[in-house]
């Protein structure tokens, strides 16, 4: 092996933190041609985990390392959201993260690469592609396995839970999560609500926030929040809430009234 090749391989091994996927397209941008990548694969410096993606041989890579690659190498906004984000933020202690189900959200035109979808990450990956919120708004950085990854902040995470409700997320669970949203900057809530494109989500969020009796609610300026027109029925045989023109589960209305 030439000194130049040895130096290039050494640089390759330190381009990204350990535990991270190396995408072929990104490696090309760093000066590693497809031919060179195949040589490194043949020499067992790199191990393919699918078309367009490698890991360094001997490296242990979880979904976090794949997500890091999407965010840092491809500049995608795909991120852990909903319950997963709240668990990572320590806001949902009763929800075990080790339930082998990770919820990811991304923009309306952001696709999970085939190598990501098809690889076995030892956990179930659910992906929601949506534009009901601006893709980069309300995110925060969290250290996971020594990797800095963007995840939904607590307010955005609640909004994402409500976006999935009631088909993929129980409304009572959403309310229990909302109860834990005690200390958040009203300005942050205001910004997200003003830029949220889902009338259902905004109405449910405000209804639950009031039921949870959060102090920050009184600082919101609802004149600038578009709550749409007409009724929204989120569940069958529920209770109609005239203020927000939504139908909610009976147990939610009863639980809220007891606070």
N, C-alpha and C positions, 0 to 999 in steps of 0.2 A: 504494500500500500504506500502510495506516495505521500510526502509530507502535506501536500496540498489537499489530497483526498482525506487524509486523517484529520486535518484541521476543519474541513467542511463537515465531516461526520460529527466531530466534536461539537461544532457550532449547532448542528441539527439537534443533537441531544439536549441542548440548552436553550433552544429557541423559545420554548414554552415551559411552564411549570410541569412537574411530573403529574401524571394522572390526567393528561389532556389529549384529546384526539387531534391529530394533525391532518387537516384537509388537503387533498392533493392540489386543488386550485390555489390555495394559500401558499403551499410549499413552492409552487412555480413562481409566485410573486417574490418569494424569498431567494430565488436563484437556484432552485432544485427542479430541474426539468423532469418530465414524465419518465424519460429514459433513465435518468439518474435515480429516481424513486424506485423504479423496477430493479435496478442493480442493488440498491440498498435492501429491497425486499428479498431478493435472491440471496444476498449475503447475510440475511436475517438480522439486519439492523432495524428494519421496520416490519411490522406485521399488519396485513390488510384486515379490516373488519367490515369491508364492503366496498363497492365501487366508489372511489374518490375519498377514501378515509383510511388512515393508518394510525397505529399506536406504536410507540417505541417498544421493541421486544423486551418482555419482562415487566413492562409497566402495568399497573393495575388501574383500569379506567372504568369509572361508573358513569351514570347518566350526567352527573355534574360536570365531568370532564368533556362530555359531548356538548353540553349546553354552553360551557365556557367557550368552546371552539366556535359555535354558532354566533355567540355574542361578540367575541373578540376578533375572530378571523373573518367572519362574514358580515359583521355589523348588523345582525338581525336583532329584533327586539323580543324574540321568543323568550319567555321567562316563566318561572314557577309562579302560579297565581292561586286565587281562591283559598281553599283550606290548606293547600300545601304551603303557600306563602305565609299564612298565619301561623302554621306550625313552625316554620323556619324562623319566624320572628319571635317565637315564644308566646304568641297570643292565643294559642289554642291547645293548652296543655292536655286537655282531656281527649283531644284528637291525636291518636298515635300516628306519627309520620311513617312508622314501620308497617303500614297496612298494605305495603306493596302496590300502592297506587299513587302516582305523581300527576298532578294537574298542571299542564302547561298552556299558556295563552300566547298568541301571536297575532300580528296584523292580518288584515283581510287578504293580503297577497303574499304572506310569508308561509312557505311550505316547509314541513320537516323533510330533510333529505331522506332518500331511500335507505341509506346506510344507517341513519338514526332510527327509522321506523322498523327496520328488519333485524337490527342487532338485539341480542338478549341482554338487557341491562339488569336482570334479576329483580325487576319491578315492572308493574303495569304502568304504561305511559298513556295518559289521555291528553289529547290536544284539541284546543278550541281556537279556531281561526275566526277572528271577529274584529270589527272596527267600531264597536260601540263606545270605545274610549280612545283618545289619541294614544298612539303606540308607546310613547316614551314618558307619558305623564304619570306621576304618582308611583314611580319605581324607586327602589332603594338598593344599596349594595349590602350583601351579606356574605360572610366568610363561611364557605362550606368545604370541608376537606382541604383547607389551605388554598382554596380558590375563591377569588372575589367574583360573585355572580349577582347580576341584577335580578331582583324579585319584586313582586308587587308590595308596596307599602300597605299598612293595615287598612286604610280607607279604600284604596283601589281593590284590595283583596275581597273586602265585603261586597263591593259593587260587582265583582266578578262572580261571587257566590250567588248573588241575587240574579245575575244574568242567566245562570244555569238553572235557577229555580222556576217552577217546581219539578220539572222533568228529571233533572240530574242532581238536584240539591234540595233537601227538605227545607221548607220555610221555617219550621221550628228550630232547626239547627242554625239557620241563618240568624234568627233572632238571638239565640244563645251566644253566637259569635259577636253580634252587635252589642250585647250587654257588656262585653269586655272592651269596647271601644271608648273607654272613659276619657282618656287624655290625648286628644288630637288637635292640631291647630285648625280653628274654624276656616282660616284662609285656604288651607289645603282642601278641606271638604268643599268649600265654595267653588274652587277652581275645577275640581273634578265633576261636581254636579252641573256646572255651567257648560262643560264640554262633553257631558255624557249624552249619547244619542238615543238611549233607550228610555222611553217614558215609563215603562213598567218598572225598571230598575230604580229610577229616581223616586217614584211614588212609594215603592216598598221601602227604600232606604230611609226616607223622611218619616214615614209612618213608624218604622221600627225604632228609629233614633228617638222619636218623641215618646214611644212606649217605654223605652229604656231610661227615659228621663235624663238624658245627657245634657250637661250644662252648656256645651258648645252649640247646641241647636239654636239657642236664642240669638246667637251672633250671625246666623246665616241670613242672607238677603234673598228671599225667594222670588222677589220681583224679577231677578235676573236668571231664574231657573225655569226653563220651559217644561211645564208639566203636561203639555198637550191638552187635548179635548176628549170628551167621551169617557165611557167606563172601560175598565180593564178587569177581566175575570181571570184570576190566576189559579183558582181552584174551584171545583164543583162543590155545591152544598156548603159553601162557606158563609162568612158574615160580611155584609157589605159595609164598607167604611166610606161614608159620604164625603168627608173632607178631601180624601185623595182618590175617590171614585174607583176603589179597588175592592176585590173580594178576597178575603184572607181566611185561613183555617179557623174554625171555631176555637180550638185550643190556644191559638195565638192571641186572639182577641181577649179571651178569658184570662190568659196568663198575663198579658199586658195590663189588664185592668186591676190586677192584684198588686202591682208594683207600688 
